[in-house]
């Protein structure tokens, strides 16, 4: 009887350990697309269309990256914009080769 209780306790503790180790409390659930966009924009310089118009009219040199997919870009784009899909940009920007080949400067 004692051996049965000991075995049952061991199985219960093992199952409890396995169930709790599979979940990660550090993962934050995202409530919707607005929150995903807000998290993606952290650390980015985001400007309004009015601010972009002022920059374009001033004739200052700047690079405008259009991070939409190629099919979206083909339907309409701002002349002079460089199209690099956002997924590609995020995936490849950690590599030094990316910054050398895309003709844009790495952030400092």
Secondary structure, 3 states (H helix, E strand, C coil): CHHHHHHHHHHHHHHHHHHHHCCCCCCCCCCCHHHHHHHHCCCCCCCCHHHHHHHHHHCCCCCCEECCCHHHHHHCCCCCCEECCHHHHHHHCCCHHHHHHCCCCCCC
